[in-house]
Amino acid sequence: MIPSTPAAPPRPGCRQRLELPPTLSADAGYDAIALPERHGRRVMELLPRAGCVYSAVGRWWWIVPPRSDCGLNWPAIALYSVGAVVTDARGRSDPAAETPRLIHRPDGTVPYTHPLVLHIAVCAVAGISPAWPGQAGP
């Protein structure tokens, strides 16, 4: 048997997955939606309920169910991450600075923020009307 080795700390520019707290369940998997940190508080104020939210590399990341990008046109200020994988694109040298930290934990065991409600809140913060694929413009 090969002994397991502890995971290496994140390196600048590395990709890493946002890890859920062990008491929360996401058997179907999860993705994440990021916004610049400056918009994070406003979006949180607009949400009736938020799932897990992380802060990493100047962004706030909301955990959403997998495929929450299907059928939604996310505004340009949002970044969608399949599998909730984040990258430190700034290449900072302080490993602690790259470690995503949980800044909001939901009540209960469901880690997700509802993607439609999050989409509407993100659109409101971006100053645009929600748009759905195939929807005719104004």
C-alpha positions as a Markdown table, in Angstrom:
| # | Residue | x | y | z |
|---|---|---|---|---|
| 1 | Met | 0.0 | 0.0 | 0.0 |
| 2 | Ile | 1.3 | 3.4 | -0.9 |
| 3 | Pro | 1.0 | 6.0 | 1.9 |
| 4 | Ser | -1.1 | 9.0 | 1.0 |
| 5 | Thr | 0.6 | 12.4 | 0.9 |
| 6 | Pro | -1.0 | 15.6 | 2.0 |
| 7 | Ala | -2.2 | 17.9 | -0.7 |
| 8 | Ala | 0.4 | 20.5 | -1.6 |
| 9 | Pro | -0.6 | 24.1 | -0.8 |
| 10 | Pro | -1.8 | 26.1 | -3.8 |
| 11 | Arg | 0.8 | 27.7 | -5.9 |
| 12 | Pro | 0.5 | 31.1 | -7.7 |
| 13 | Gly | -1.5 | 30.7 | -10.9 |
| 14 | Cys | -2.7 | 27.2 | -9.9 |
| 15 | Arg | -6.2 | 25.9 | -10.4 |
| 16 | Gln | -8.0 | 24.6 | -7.4 |
| 17 | Arg | -11.6 | 23.5 | -6.7 |
| 18 | Leu | -13.7 | 25.3 | -4.1 |
| 19 | Glu | -14.2 | 22.6 | -1.4 |
| 20 | Leu | -17.5 | 22.4 | 0.4 |
| 21 | Pro | -17.6 | 22.0 | 4.2 |
| 22 | Pro | -17.9 | 18.3 | 5.0 |
| 23 | Thr | -21.4 | 18.6 | 6.6 |
| 24 | Leu | -22.9 | 19.9 | 3.3 |
| 25 | Ser | -24.0 | 17.6 | 0.5 |
| 26 | Ala | -23.7 | 18.1 | -3.2 |
| 27 | Asp | -23.9 | 14.5 | -4.5 |
| 28 | Ala | -24.8 | 15.8 | -8.0 |
| 29 | Gly | -21.7 | 18.0 | -8.1 |
| 30 | Tyr | -21.5 | 21.8 | -8.2 |
| 31 | Asp | -20.4 | 24.8 | -10.2 |
| 32 | Ala | -19.6 | 28.3 | -9.2 |
| 33 | Ile | -20.5 | 31.9 | -10.3 |
| 34 | Ala | -18.0 | 34.6 | -9.6 |
| 35 | Leu | -18.3 | 38.4 | -9.4 |
| 36 | Pro | -15.8 | 41.0 | -8.6 |
| 37 | Glu | -15.6 | 41.5 | -4.9 |
| 38 | Arg | -17.0 | 45.1 | -5.1 |
| 39 | His | -20.4 | 43.6 | -6.3 |
| 40 | Gly | -20.5 | 40.8 | -3.8 |
| 41 | Arg | -22.2 | 42.6 | -0.9 |
| 42 | Arg | -24.9 | 44.1 | -3.0 |
| 43 | Val | -25.7 | 40.7 | -4.5 |
| 44 | Met | -25.9 | 39.2 | -1.1 |
| 45 | Glu | -28.3 | 41.9 | 0.0 |
| 46 | Leu | -30.6 | 41.1 | -2.9 |
| 47 | Leu | -30.7 | 37.3 | -2.2 |
| 48 | Pro | -33.4 | 35.8 | 0.0 |
| 49 | Arg | -31.1 | 32.9 | 0.7 |
| 50 | Ala | -27.5 | 32.2 | -0.3 |
| 51 | Gly | -25.7 | 28.9 | -0.3 |
| 52 | Cys | -21.9 | 28.7 | 0.2 |
| 53 | Val | -20.1 | 31.8 | -0.8 |
| 54 | Tyr | -16.3 | 32.0 | -1.0 |
| 55 | Ser | -13.8 | 34.9 | -1.4 |
| 56 | Ala | -10.8 | 34.3 | -3.5 |
| 57 | Val | -8.5 | 36.5 | -5.7 |
| 58 | Gly | -10.7 | 39.6 | -5.5 |
| 59 | Arg | -13.9 | 37.7 | -6.4 |
| 60 | Trp | -16.8 | 36.3 | -4.5 |
| 61 | Trp | -17.9 | 32.8 | -5.6 |
| 62 | Trp | -21.4 | 31.4 | -5.2 |
| 63 | Ile | -21.9 | 27.6 | -5.3 |
| 64 | Val | -24.7 | 26.6 | -7.7 |
| 65 | Pro | -26.0 | 23.3 | -9.0 |
| 66 | Pro | -24.2 | 21.9 | -12.0 |
| 67 | Arg | -25.2 | 23.2 | -15.5 |
| 68 | Ser | -26.6 | 26.4 | -14.0 |
| 69 | Asp | -25.3 | 28.1 | -17.2 |
| 70 | Cys | -27.8 | 26.3 | -19.4 |
| 71 | Gly | -30.7 | 28.5 | -20.3 |
| 72 | Leu | -29.2 | 31.6 | -18.7 |
| 73 | Asn | -27.2 | 34.5 | -20.3 |
| 74 | Trp | -25.0 | 35.6 | -17.4 |
| 75 | Pro | -24.0 | 39.2 | -17.5 |
| 76 | Ala | -20.4 | 40.1 | -18.5 |
| 77 | Ile | -19.5 | 40.9 | -14.9 |
| 78 | Ala | -20.1 | 37.2 | -14.0 |
| 79 | Leu | -17.6 | 34.4 | -14.5 |
| 80 | Tyr | -19.0 | 30.8 | -14.7 |
| 81 | Ser | -16.8 | 28.0 | -13.4 |
| 82 | Val | -17.7 | 24.4 | -14.2 |
| 83 | Gly | -16.8 | 22.2 | -11.3 |
| 84 | Ala | -16.1 | 25.3 | -9.1 |
| 85 | Val | -12.4 | 25.5 | -10.2 |
| 86 | Val | -10.8 | 28.8 | -9.5 |
| 87 | Thr | -7.4 | 30.2 | -10.7 |
| 88 | Asp | -5.2 | 32.8 | -9.2 |
| 89 | Ala | -4.6 | 34.7 | -12.4 |
| 90 | Arg | -2.6 | 37.4 | -10.6 |
| 91 | Gly | 0.2 | 35.0 | -9.7 |
| 92 | Arg | 0.5 | 36.3 | -6.1 |
| 93 | Ser | 3.4 | 34.7 | -4.2 |
| 94 | Asp | 1.7 | 34.5 | -0.8 |
| 95 | Pro | 0.1 | 31.0 | -0.7 |
| 96 | Ala | -2.3 | 32.0 | 2.0 |
| 97 | Ala | -3.7 | 34.8 | -0.2 |
| 98 | Glu | -4.7 | 32.3 | -2.9 |
| 99 | Thr | -6.6 | 30.0 | -0.5 |
| 100 | Pro | -10.4 | 30.5 | -1.1 |
| 101 | Arg | -12.1 | 31.1 | 2.2 |
| 102 | Leu | -15.7 | 30.4 | 3.0 |
| 103 | Ile | -17.4 | 33.7 | 3.9 |
| 104 | His | -21.0 | 32.6 | 4.0 |
| 105 | Arg | -22.4 | 29.2 | 5.1 |
| 106 | Pro | -26.1 | 28.4 | 4.6 |
| 107 | Asp | -28.4 | 27.1 | 7.3 |
| 108 | Gly | -29.1 | 23.4 | 6.7 |
| 109 | Thr | -27.2 | 21.0 | 4.4 |
| 110 | Val | -27.8 | 22.5 | 0.9 |
| 111 | Pro | -24.8 | 24.3 | -0.4 |
| 112 | Tyr | -26.4 | 25.9 | -3.4 |
| 113 | Thr | -27.7 | 29.4 | -4.2 |
| 114 | His | -30.7 | 29.1 | -6.5 |
| 115 | Pro | -29.3 | 30.0 | -9.9 |
| 116 | Leu | -32.3 | 31.9 | -11.2 |
| 117 | Val | -32.5 | 34.1 | -8.2 |
| 118 | Leu | -28.7 | 34.7 | -8.3 |
| 119 | His | -29.0 | 35.5 | -12.0 |
| 120 | Ile | -31.7 | 38.1 | -11.4 |
| 121 | Ala | -29.6 | 39.7 | -8.5 |
| 122 | Val | -26.4 | 39.7 | -10.7 |
| 123 | Cys | -28.4 | 41.4 | -13.5 |
| 124 | Ala | -29.7 | 44.0 | -11.1 |
| 125 | Val | -26.2 | 44.8 | -9.8 |
| 126 | Ala | -25.0 | 45.0 | -13.4 |
| 127 | Gly | -27.8 | 47.4 | -14.3 |
| 128 | Ile | -29.3 | 45.2 | -17.0 |
| 129 | Ser | -32.5 | 43.3 | -17.5 |
| 130 | Pro | -32.3 | 39.5 | -17.3 |
| 131 | Ala | -32.1 | 37.9 | -20.7 |
| 132 | Trp | -32.9 | 34.3 | -21.7 |
| 133 | Pro | -31.4 | 32.5 | -24.7 |
| 134 | Gly | -33.6 | 33.1 | -27.7 |
| 135 | Gln | -35.3 | 36.1 | -26.2 |
| 136 | Ala | -35.7 | 39.0 | -28.6 |
| 137 | Gly | -33.9 | 42.2 | -27.5 |
| 138 | Pro | -35.7 | 45.5 | -26.8 |
